[in-house]
């Protein structure tokens, strides 16, 4: 009994299993903030520093021999990210994504991710049994038809820390990613959070849970955002 009490899932918040054993969607919590202005209702959104597809590829969140999965990740990338893959070494790509301050935190992932990246750079066998040519990452990039100028825009959100409540996580992530203080916003009460559930390109199930909030302040603070994860807010 004592084991199950201490074994708490950081995803669903329940006891008896760990994060990697959780059968519920991987959940993030965030804030949808709005205000009224002369232009009408405005919502605060962030632009990601790196696209989801780019992060999955650099972190090795794919099967090295699944061309379709890798193609989906590449198709989610911005034009600049695709060009970066063509010109930069994996070591530089890793540093550019994490920044100098977070390199040690993800050091354990780097070697495994680097090996997978090397495999797809050198080429993998086509799924077509009649085609004996190897397909490289460069081929996959050149086969991509998408031309995203920007990475994804979304509402600020993130995953909770150990024993953190849903609302606590949402407010903390809001402050970290946007630079705004949670003291300057008001949560809309008696309203259920908005939820979206979807399957990612890595075939895992995800859920985003958003609390609605409003702000009376018309002052824009657009430069204090989290530079490691966010590239712009509006």
matplotlib code that plots the C-alpha trace (Angstrom):
import matplotlib.pyplot as plt

x = [0.0, 2.8, 4.3, 1.2, 0.7, 4.2, 3.9, 2.0, 1.4, 2.6, 0.2, -3.2, -2.3, -3.5, -1.7, -0.7, 1.3, 4.0, 3.8, 5.0, 2.3, -0.6, -3.3, -4.8, -3.8, -0.6, -2.1, -1.1, -2.8, -3.1, -4.9, -7.0, -6.7, -9.0, -9.7, -11.9, -10.4, -11.4, -10.7, -13.0, -12.2, -8.5, -6.8, -3.2, -1.3, 2.3, 4.3, 6.5, 10.2, 10.4, 7.6, 6.3, 7.6, 11.1, 11.2, 10.2, 12.9, 15.7, 14.7, 14.5, 10.8, 10.3, 11.2, 14.4, 12.9, 9.4, 9.6, 5.9, 6.3, 9.4, 7.8, 4.8, 7.3, 9.1, 5.8, 5.0, 8.3, 8.8, 10.9, 13.7, 13.7, 14.0, 16.9, 18.6, 18.4, 20.2, 23.1, 23.7, 25.4, 23.3, 25.4, 24.6, 20.9, 20.8, 22.4, 20.1, 17.0, 17.9, 20.1, 23.2, 21.3, 19.4, 22.0, 22.8, 19.1, 18.7, 22.2, 21.0, 18.8, 21.5, 23.5, 20.5, 18.9, 22.2, 22.5, 19.0, 19.6, 22.8, 20.8, 18.2, 20.9, 22.7, 19.5, 16.9, 15.4, 12.2, 9.0, 8.5, 9.9, 10.6, 12.7, 16.2, 17.3, 17.8, 15.9, 17.8, 16.5, 17.4, 15.1, 12.3, 12.8, 12.8, 9.6, 7.8, 5.1, 4.4, 5.8, 5.1, 6.6, 6.0, 5.9, 2.7, 0.7, -1.2, -2.4, 0.2, 0.2, 2.5, 2.7, 2.4, 5.1, 5.0, 1.8, 0.8, -2.9, -4.4, -5.0, -1.6, 0.1, -2.0, -1.1, 2.5, 2.9, 1.1, 3.5, 6.6, 5.7, 4.2, 5.9, 2.5, 1.7, -1.3, -2.2, -3.3, -5.8, -9.1, -10.3, -13.8, -15.6, -18.4, -17.2, -15.7, -12.3, -12.0, -10.5, -9.1, -7.9, -5.9, -3.4, 0.1, 2.4, 4.1, 0.8, 0.4, -2.8, -2.7, -5.1, -4.9, -7.0, -7.6, -9.1, -10.7, -9.5, -9.9, -7.8, -8.8, -5.3, -4.6, -0.9, 1.1, 4.1, 5.4, 9.2, 9.3, 8.3, 10.2, 12.9, 13.7, 10.2, 8.5, 9.6, 6.8, 3.6, 0.6]
y = [0.0, 2.4, 1.8, 2.8, 5.9, 7.2, 6.1, 9.1, 9.7, 13.1, 13.0, 12.3, 13.0, 9.6, 7.1, 3.6, 4.1, 6.2, 8.6, 6.2, 3.7, 6.1, 5.0, 8.5, 11.1, 13.0, 16.2, 19.9, 22.7, 26.3, 29.6, 31.2, 34.9, 37.5, 41.2, 43.8, 46.5, 49.0, 46.3, 43.9, 40.8, 39.9, 36.7, 36.3, 33.6, 32.5, 31.4, 28.3, 28.7, 25.2, 23.3, 20.0, 18.1, 19.6, 18.8, 15.2, 14.8, 16.3, 14.4, 11.1, 10.6, 8.4, 5.0, 5.3, 3.1, 4.6, 6.9, 7.9, 9.0, 11.0, 12.6, 13.8, 15.4, 17.2, 18.4, 20.1, 22.1, 25.7, 26.5, 27.7, 24.5, 22.4, 24.5, 24.2, 20.4, 20.5, 22.8, 22.3, 19.4, 17.5, 18.9, 22.5, 21.6, 20.2, 23.3, 25.6, 23.9, 23.6, 26.6, 26.6, 26.6, 23.4, 21.2, 19.2, 18.5, 16.6, 15.2, 11.6, 11.9, 13.5, 10.4, 8.2, 11.0, 11.6, 8.0, 7.9, 11.2, 9.7, 6.7, 8.8, 11.1, 8.2, 6.7, 4.1, 1.4, 2.3, 0.6, -0.3, -3.9, -3.2, -0.1, -0.8, 2.8, 4.3, 7.4, 10.0, 12.8, 15.2, 13.3, 13.4, 17.2, 17.7, 15.6, 17.8, 20.0, 22.2, 25.7, 27.0, 30.5, 30.4, 27.7, 26.9, 29.6, 28.4, 29.3, 29.1, 25.7, 23.0, 19.9, 19.9, 19.5, 16.8, 17.1, 20.3, 21.0, 21.6, 25.3, 25.8, 24.3, 26.4, 29.7, 28.8, 27.9, 31.1, 33.3, 31.4, 31.4, 34.9, 37.0, 38.3, 38.0, 35.8, 38.5, 40.7, 38.2, 36.8, 33.2, 32.9, 30.9, 28.4, 27.4, 24.0, 24.1, 23.7, 20.4, 19.1, 15.5, 14.4, 11.9, 13.3, 12.3, 9.9, 8.1, 9.0, 10.5, 14.1, 16.4, 20.1, 21.5, 25.3, 27.6, 30.8, 34.1, 37.8, 40.9, 44.5, 45.9, 47.2, 47.4, 45.0, 43.2, 41.4, 40.9, 39.0, 35.7, 32.4, 32.5, 28.8, 27.7, 30.8, 33.1, 35.7, 36.6, 38.6]
z = [0.0, 0.8, -2.6, -4.5, -2.4, -3.3, -6.9, -8.3, -12.0, -13.1, -16.0, -14.5, -10.9, -9.6, -7.4, -8.4, -11.6, -13.1, -16.0, -18.7, -17.5, -17.7, -20.2, -20.4, -23.1, -22.3, -20.9, -21.0, -19.1, -20.2, -20.3, -23.0, -22.2, -23.8, -23.5, -25.1, -27.2, -29.9, -32.4, -30.7, -28.6, -28.6, -27.5, -26.4, -28.3, -28.5, -31.5, -30.8, -31.1, -32.8, -34.5, -33.0, -36.0, -35.7, -32.0, -32.6, -35.2, -33.2, -30.0, -31.9, -31.3, -34.3, -35.8, -37.8, -40.6, -40.7, -43.7, -43.5, -39.9, -40.6, -43.6, -41.4, -39.0, -41.8, -43.3, -40.0, -40.1, -41.2, -44.3, -42.0, -40.0, -43.1, -44.4, -41.0, -41.2, -44.5, -43.4, -39.7, -37.9, -35.3, -32.5, -33.6, -34.1, -30.6, -29.1, -31.1, -29.8, -26.2, -25.6, -23.5, -20.2, -20.8, -22.5, -19.3, -18.6, -21.9, -22.2, -21.8, -24.9, -27.1, -28.0, -28.9, -30.9, -32.7, -33.7, -35.1, -37.0, -38.5, -39.8, -41.6, -43.0, -44.5, -45.9, -45.1, -47.3, -49.1, -48.0, -51.7, -52.1, -55.8, -54.9, -53.7, -53.5, -50.0, -49.0, -47.1, -44.9, -47.7, -50.0, -47.4, -47.1, -50.8, -51.1, -48.6, -50.2, -47.2, -47.1, -43.6, -43.1, -39.3, -36.6, -34.8, -33.0, -29.9, -26.4, -23.6, -22.0, -20.5, -18.4, -14.7, -12.1, -9.4, -7.3, -9.1, -9.5, -13.0, -12.3, -10.7, -13.7, -16.2, -14.4, -14.0, -17.6, -18.6, -16.6, -17.8, -21.5, -21.8, -19.1, -17.9, -14.2, -13.3, -10.7, -13.7, -15.1, -13.8, -14.3, -15.6, -12.9, -13.2, -16.6, -17.5, -19.1, -22.9, -23.9, -27.2, -27.7, -30.7, -32.0, -32.7, -35.6, -33.2, -32.9, -29.2, -27.7, -26.4, -24.5, -24.0, -21.2, -21.2, -18.5, -19.8, -18.3, -19.1, -18.6, -18.3, -18.8, -22.3, -21.8, -24.1, -22.6, -25.6, -24.9, -21.6, -23.0, -22.5, -25.2, -25.0, -26.1, -27.6, -30.4, -30.4, -28.7, -29.9]

ax = plt.figure().add_subplot(projection="3d")
ax.plot(x, y, z, "-o")
ax.set_aspect("equal")
plt.show()
